[in-house]
Amino acid sequence: MGQVDCKRLCLSLFDYKTEKYVVAKNKKVGLLYRLLQLSILLYLVLWVFLVKKSYQDTDTSLQSAVVTKVKGVAYTNTSELGERLWDVADYVIPPQGENVFFVVTNLIVTANQRQGICAEHEDIPDGICFQDNDCHAGVPVIAGHGVKTGRCLRVRNSTRGTCEIFAWCPVETNSNPTEPLLREAEDFTIFIKNFIRFPKFNFSKANVLDNKHFLKSCRFGPKNHYCPIFHLGSVLHWAGSSFQDMALKGGVIGIHIEWDCDLDKAASECHPHYYFNRLDNKETKSVSSGYNFRFARYYRDAAGVEFRNLMKAYGIRFDVIVNGKAGKFNIIPMIINVGSGVALMGAGAFFCDLVLIYIIKTGEFYRDKKYEEVRGREDRSLESKGEVMKQGVEEDEPLEGDLPLEQPRNSSWKQNGSLDPQILRPARSGLQEDATVNEKQRQILQTVET
């Protein structure tokens, strides 16, 4: 059996398979095939071509430049700073007008700091001491305000104290704001000028109109795509926040400008779209929530000694984020997507074949019709000879020990033991055998009879 199987395997390597088309009169499978074709066609037309516009060549390497300006004034009167008017130069950082800018809304001021010797703040863990040996001279205080001098300044009637340091004294006031300082900042205006270019198509555009009179009186709205002058309070509202919440401890707002340009249309149809959201996690309530940083203003007194006012500024940081893409018709992506659609049609036909020949109840019938084994003429002749020889040997040589049976009346055997000539007639089937093969079979049967 091993040699026979090996021989069959080797011969099967020289088999050739060709397609055979069978029309299956099955309404269920036919309906499934048409539904798959319709679904694939709708997917190609509606989604691939109309929605995604996959027939276009796209450019996502957007080149962008952003210029920002903030306008508005605020008035304050505090014990630390006194009566003061705040303009753009005071509350906008940095003043260059880049795509990231900061608007101050609250301040904690530590006034008149001078370099000298004073006690470290008691809230600094590395500044706590019980004796002078705990304060090593010349070592900076970790997360503190200065350098240790080697002395421990203990509180009266207490064994615990803080290290003496060389720093800007008095050290920074450690307090939390209770209300915003610049309440008028809600009415400030933000002007955002954006220039974009798609290098692949050499297409450029800006989000402003070349009309000074229009810009002086307009405000941004859903219908004013080319008036990028925003009310600060409205921007926070569109981002899902309120000015009072963000002005106290600060936060980060994202201003997104999206350019989606179909260059198969006129250039005037390419418009900017604006989206606003809060980038920091407003739900997280922790010590470091919000947005703040420190800066100082330096002065000299009449004696020429330098001093400063340290300011811890809370405010709103605005990040202007520009994204975009442009598309234009190109025959290459068109051909690629049409070819993908044709391949999907083939996949649908393959799925229906699986349903037809393996899933439904009459699958075996269709499977026999679809897959047919065809042999050559020479192979059929040799196979027919082998079958006839085998039948003749079996009839001529009965098994040893078998008893002769009584011959029936209508037997094909004659009285002299020979075969009836009627049996020598070739059998007819649905497929007519070759004339030469039939002649050879007749000769073999006559030889067996003799």
C-alpha angles and dihedrals in degrees: 000000000000093000092046093051091046090050092050091049092051092048091049089062088071095051118117123211123205132177122267119194115217121185105216113202094211115131096197095053091041091053091048091052093051092048091052091049092049092048093050091047092050090047091053097045101038105030106024099039108022102033104027095027091216091172088076132086108233136210118202098165093104118185111207141177125191129198120184134190130183123201132190142085133235133195125214136174115193136156092243098047103017121209110351142165117215121207135169094285090057105045106028117084123214100022095205094087102236130164089274118052138159130221116201114227102163139024140194108199127201102191133204100012116178130181110259145101123305141139121283117246112271092230091068108094095204090054096060115106142168099193139008093265088067090065110064111200117246095017116123117235110249109245087353138116107256152349124300118248097198099258129110113215105206124195116246114271090010135097092212125081145144131263120260111242141188105234147115100306134244092037120235118293109250104211137124123236117250100192136010118271099208102048091161090065089089089074096049118119127227121207115198118187116190129187119189136183134186105207097196092062097026090234122152134180143158134216095234133073121232092244118109095187091054093051093050094060106027131093128196116268141150091276098039103076092158099050103081096178108123131193106231095222091049091052090055090047092051088050091057098254138100129236094235092056096048099037093062100058103000135236145195124267125193120213108194122197114193124193116193107172126185102199092190083077129057119292090243088067092065105095133173118242123205130212129178131200141154111254101193120071105260092182092064111091108194142130092268097045118129126025128285143144139177133247135163139218114216128212141166126227126222091276092054095251113146121235135163146202111233115210128193103202125205119190151121122292116206120205114194107206119189123196133162151140137209129209135197133177116272127173095219099064087041092059092043093054094044089052090051089053092052089050090053089053088055091050089053091053091049090053092051089051090056091050092047100050103028112025110039120072096249092050094117091058093052091043091057090050094048099046115048128169113221124191130198123255095254092050090051092051094051092046091050092050092051093051093049093048090050092051092048094052092049092052095044099046113047119194117273112265096024115133121227112257127223111267114242121235095248094041119143090229117096125225091262092055096256127127121264110251089233090073090057090066112104116254117245123222138169090278117053112229121225115276093234092053091051091052092052091049091052091052092050092050092050089051090051090049092053 
